[in-house]
Amino acid sequence: MNIAKRRGMARARVAVARKLAVILHRMWVDATDFRFGKQPAALAA
């Protein structure tokens, strides 16, 4: 919402989409599974 306030809603949408795309790309490259929640990676392994 900070980006939306400063730069506009369109740029905020692009920023969120880019962030999600980067996360999904890294998951795809590393072949990692999606873990829902805030569980630390050390406990999930």
N, C-alpha and C positions, 0 to 999 in steps of 0.2 A: 504494500500500500504506500510505502514511502516513495517508491519510484513513480507510482501513479499520481501522487500529489505533486511531485516535482516536475515530471516529464510528460505526464499524460497517460491515459488508460491504454492506448494502443502500444506504447513502448513497454508498459508494464506487462502486457500480455506476451509480447515478444520475449521479454526477459524471463518470464516464468516458463515459456515453451522451450527456450534455449537451455535453461537449467535442467528441465526434465529430460530433454534430448541428450544432454551430456551424461546424465546419470544412467539413462537407459543404454547409451552406447558403451559406457564402461562396463555395465553389467553384461552386455552382449559379448564384448571382447574378452572379458575375464571368465565368462560362463558361470557367473555367480547367481545364486537364487535370490529372489525378492524376499526380504524380511520385513514384515509390517511391524511397526512399533519402534520404541526407543531402546530396545535391548542392545547392550554393547556387543560388538563383533566377537570379543573374546568368549562370551557366554554362548553365542550362537554356534560357534565352531565345535 
